[in-house]
Amino acid sequence: MNISSQVDGDLLFINFNQDFRQLNYHNQHCLSVGTKNGYKIYNCEPFGKCYARTEGGIGIVEMLFCTSLVALVGSGDQAGLSPRRLQIINTKRQSIICELTFPSTILAVKLNRRRLIAVLEEQIYVYDISNMKLLHTIETPPNPGAVCAMAASSESCFIAYPTPASVSTAPPRAGAPTEIPATTDVMVFDANTCEALTIIQAHKSPVSCLAISRDGSLLATASDKGTVIRVFALPSAQKIAQFRRGAYPARILSLAFNATATLLLVSSDSDTVHIFRIADGRSPRASASPATQSSSSSLALPTSDSYASSAASDDYTRPPASESYSRTPRAAHAPLNGMLRRASWKGLVNSRLVGRAAQLMPDRLSELWEPSRDFAFLKLPRPNIQCIAAMSSSAPQIMVVTADGYFYQYSIDLDKGGECVLLKQDCLLDSAEELGAYAS
């Protein structure tokens, strides 16, 4: 998570590695930290610093599981640490494996054992991590918040990012500026095949946070309103659960599944981290396993060299059965598919094609049911502070890291839920990193 420049202190970036979402208990659960003076790697269980390097401001530090490969992006404070340059470092050999320069600032980097993606404001670059060959460039709507998620799984290597809701309106007059609809939908892209898979109608407000489960089977979404969290099955795009975070709006800072995708952790700019149990938020029709949901209920999009259509219905009403894509052979949409292959997302927003595509999209929000409340929660010592949360796969504990430089461990009762108990806190700052303050 990139830390806001409005936050005082030396921290610029904090994130957990992918092993927090893995079932291999022999892997180390780690925390990567970027500071104004370099970067550090911490073990989480037990907590302790295992690597540090001083070399100027580092704005992004992403680990490849618990290996010695680290992706670094500078903060721009020094000439040699440009925010447009990505370095792949071997921390064990103290060597640079690869260095790439991009046309604009790198806002996020995500990687697994097969793919690496660099997220810019209007592009996502997809690389083969084995040789750092560029495989695909996705043109996206403006995404200054780098809202994007990629599965840790090499097999179900899905990428999710916001896309505009399609609106069935006439194209603007010649010469008129293009108006981009709010990014209330989510595009799901297969990074292995470099194909857009489906568009999910997620919210009525712009999507602000995304997370994909370890095995790539579930997608969690939140809007900038922050009151309702939804969970969809992948790749079918079937909505299977939804939760009520609170009655008042809040900025969602992080979403994270546990290793078995049975719990979802949600942190926001309030002083509460909510833990939702996926089974509690299911609708009666979603009681079946996500794997049994028919993948035919999603709109398969063709391979494209540009951003695939943001064609999703904005009126949240189910199309007539005669026009339902699920009852129409895919061949019947050949003319639409051909147009999608040749169109960028900007072209689709300006065209009458949007209206036709909207009729083909499923209605993901037509089935309304009361969102479930949290199963468990924890209170942070300080409110209004940026934070991320993750759950240990080896113990019933939740880890929280805050932008003011503290690492918290809480215990959770997996049977009864309720309020989590603070076990321990440690400081990430150099002045006190050897001092751990224990809860009484």
N, C-alpha and C positions, 0 to 999 in steps of 0.2 A: 504494500500500500504506500503510495506517495503521500508524504506528510505535508500538509498545507504550510505555505510560507508564513502564514499568520501565527503558527505555533512557535513559541520561543524554544531555543535549545539547539543541540547539535544534530539531532536525528533528522534524516531526510527520507528514509525508506525503511519499512519493516515488512517482513513476510515469512510465513512458514514454508518449509519445503514440501514436496509432494508426498513424503513418507508419512505425514500426518493422515493421509487418506489411503494408506496402504495396509494390507493385512499381514505383511511380513514383519514379525516382531523383532527380527534381528537387525532391521534397519534403524539407523539413528534418526530421531525426530529433531530437526534442526530449525533454527531461526536465523535468517539473514538480515543484516542491519547495514544500511548506508548512512554515513555521517558526513559532516562538512570536512572531515579530516581523513576519510578513507572508508573501509568497510570491515565488518566483523561477522564471524559465524559462531553461533552458540549451540551447544547441545541443550535439549530441553529436559531430558530425563536421564540422569540428573542434570540440573541446570549448571552451565559453566561455559566459559569462552574457550573455543577450540582453535580459532584462527583469527588473525587480525593483520591488516596491512594499512599503512599510512601512506596516502598518495594524493590527497586533495579530495574535493567534494565528489561523492558518488551518489547519484540520484536513484539508481535502480540496481539491485543485487538479487539475482534469481539463481537458485541452485538447481542442478539436475539430480534430484533425489538426494542421496547422501554421498554422491561421488565428489571428486575434486574439481569437476567442471562447474564454472560459475560464469554467468552472463552479467556484464557490467556496462552501465551507461553513466557518463559523467553528469554532474549537475550544471556544468557550464561556468563555474566560478573561475576556472583556469583554462588557458588556451588549449592545453593538451587533453582536457577532459570535456570535450564537446558533447552536448546532449543529443547530437545527431549521429554520434559514433557508438557502435556496439562492439564490445570486445568479449571474446570467449576465452576465459583464463583457466589454465590448469594450476590450481593453488598448490598442488603437491610438488610440481616441477618448477613453479614460479615462472611460467612461460605463457606467451600469448599464442593461442591456437589459431584464432581467426579474428579479423577486424573488418567491420563493414561500416560504410558511411551512407546515411540516408538523406533525402532531400529536405526533410524537416525534422523537428524534435521527436525523438522516440518517447512515447508516453507510457508504454508498458512492453514487457517481454514475458512470454510464457513458453515453456518447453516441457517435453516428455522425452522418452527414449527414442522416438522416431521423428518428431517434428519440433521446430522452433518457429515462433511467430513474433514479429516485431509490429507493434501497434502504433501507427501514426494517427494524426487527427482525421485523415481522410483515406488512409490505406491500411491494409494489413498484409504484410509480406510473409509468405509461408516458405520455410526452408526445410530441406532434408538435413537433419542434424548430423548424419553420419559423414557428410562431405560439405555441408553448408551451401548446397546448390539451391538457387532460387527456383521453386516449383510453381508458384502462383502469386499473383498480386490481386488482392480483393479491393475494389473501389467501394468505399463506404460513405454514408452520409457523414457530415461533420460530427466528430465524436471526441470533443476536447477532454472529456473525463475518462477516456480510454476504457469505457465500459465494454468488457470482453471476458470470455471464459474459454478455457480449453481443457478437455479431459486429460487426466494423467495417464489414461490407458492408451497403449500403442495400437491396440486393435480397434477400439471404438474412439478414434481420435477426432472428436467433434469440436468445432469452434462455434461459439454463439456470440452474436453481437446485435445491437439495436438496429432497426430498420424502420423507415417511415411507414405509417399506416396508409394504405391505398385509399384514395377518395375518388368516388365515381363522379367526376366533374368534367366539364369541358376544358380543353387546353387553354392556357392563357393567350392573350392576343400577342401577335408578333411584336417582338421587342420588349415585352413586359418581363420583369424579373421573375425568376423561378421561385415559387414559394414551396419550401420543403415542409411536408406534413410532420407533425410531432412523431418522434421515434418511439411509438408505443408497442411495436411488434418486435419479434426477435427472429433473426435469420439463423438457421442451423446449417453449418457448412462442414462437409467431410474433408478433413485435411489429408487423408490417405489417398482418396480418389480425386481430390480437388474439384468437388462438385457441391453445389448448393442443394441441400436436401429438402428443406421445408421452411415455411414461415409460420410462426406461432403468434396468434393474437394474445398478447400477454396482459396488457393493462390499457386503461383509458388515458393515463398520464404517461409521460416519457419514461422509458425504462432507465433505471439508474444503477442497478447492480445485478450481476449474474453469477451463478456458480453451477458447475457440472460435477456430478458424483464421480468417485474414483474409477468406476467401470464404464462411465459414459452412459449410464442408463437413465439418469434423472437430471433435469435442469430446474434450478430454482431462479425465480425472477422477483424483482422488486421495482416499484416505480418511484419517481421523485416525491410522491406523496408519502410513501413509506408506511402506510397503515395495513396493507394486505400483502402477504407473500404467497406466491403460487408455485406449484411444483408440477412439471410436465414429464411424461415418459419420453425417452428418445430411443429410436428415431421416429416413433409414431406420432409425436406431438400431442398425445392425449393428456388433457389436464387430469391429474389424479388426486391432487390435494391442494388446499388453500388454508391460510392461517391469518388470524388477526393479531398484528403486533401491538396495536394500541388504537385509541380513538383519536389521538392528536397526531398531526403530521410529524415526521422525523426523517432525517437524512440517513439512509441505510449505508453503512460503511463497509460491511462485509457479510457474505453468506458463505457457509461452509457445511458440507455434509460430513458425518462421521465415516469411518472406514466401511461400514456395512450399509450405508445410506438409509439407516432407520431413524436418524436424528438430523435435524437441521439447526445450525447455530446462526443467530442473527444479531449483529452488533449495529448500533446506531449512535447518533450524537447525543443520546440521552445517557443516563448512568446505568442502564439496564441492558444486559445481554440475555436474549430470549433463546430458549431451547425448545424446539417443536418436535413432536414425535410424528413421523410421516403417517403412521397408521391412524392417528387421531384425526387427521385432516382429510381423509379419503371420503369421497362420496360413495353412496351405495353402488353406483354403476362402475366405480373404479376399484372395487374390492378385489378384482382379479389382479394377478401379477402383471406388472407393466410389460413383461416379455410376451404375455398372451394377447396384448392389445394388437389389433390388426394394423400393420404399417400402411395399409391402403387408405387409412383415414387421413393421411397427410398428402400434401401436394408435392410430388417429386419434380424438382427443377432440373433442367439439362445442364451439362457442362458449359461453362461460359468463361471467356477471358476477361469479362468485366463483371461488376457487381450485378448479381441476379435480381430479378424483379422484387420490389417491395410490395407485392400484390397481395394484400390482405384486406378483408372487409372491415370497414370502419363503423358500420352501423350495428354490428353485433346481433344481426338477425339471420337465422338460418335460411339459405337459399331454397327455393322450391325443389321438391324431390326430382323434378324433371331436369333440373340444372345441376344437381348435386354431382360433384366430381367423383364421389365414391361409387356412383352407379353408372358412370360414363366411362367407356373404354378409353385408355390413355391415348390411343391413336386419334381419337376425336379431337384432341387438343393439339395436334401437330402444327397447325398454323400459329397458335399461341406460342408453342415452344420455339418455333423458328424465330419469332419476333423477340423472344427473351434472349436468345443466343446473340442477337445483334444489338441489344439495347443495354445502355448503362442505366443506373437507377435514376439519374436525372432525366434521361429520355423517357422513362416510364412514367415519371411524375407528370411530365408535360403532355402525355399522349392519352388518347381515348382508350388505349389498351388497358389502362388501370381499371376502368369500369368492368370490362369483361373478366379480367383476372380476379376482381373482387368477388364475382359470382361463383368462381371456382374454389374459393377458399373456404375451409371449414369454419364453423363458428365455435371457437373455443370457450367463449364466455356465455353461451346461451344457457348452459346448465348452471344455475346459481344455487349454491347451498351455503348455509351459514358457516363462515370461517371458524376454525377451531382456535382456542386460546393456547397459550404456551403450556408445555408439560413441566418445564422447570425454568428457573431464571437465576441470575446472579446480579448483585449490585456492585458497581465499581466505587472505589473510595472517592473519586472525583467525577462530577458530571461534565458534560460538554467538552469531552476530550476524544480525539480520534483513537480508534482501537480496532484490532482484529482479534478473532477468536478461532480456536480449533480444539478438537477433542482428541485426547490420546487414544491410540488403538490398543495400548497395553494395560491401561488402568482406567477406572471410572473417574477421570479427571478432565477438566477443561482448562486450557491455557489461554490467557488473554495478554496481549501486549498493547501498551498505550503509547501515544505519541510523545508523552512527557518522559518516556524512557523507563517504564516499569514492566516487569514480567510477573504475572499473577497465576497462581495455580489454585483451582477450586475443586472440591470433591462434589460429585453428583450422585444422588440416589437413583439408580436406573429403574428401580421398582416403583417408588413412590413419587419421584420428582420433587417439586417444591423448590425452595430456595437453596442454592448451592452454598457450600461453606468454604471460606477462604482458608487455605492451608499455608501458603507461603507467598512472599513477594521478594523479588530481586530487582536490582537496578542495572540498567544497561550502560549507564554513563561511566566514563573512565574514573571519575572522582570517587565513585562508590561501588564499582562493579564487583569488588570482592566482599561487599557487605550485604548480607541477606537479612531482611527484616521478616521475622516469623510472626504469624498471627497467634494471639494468645488462645 
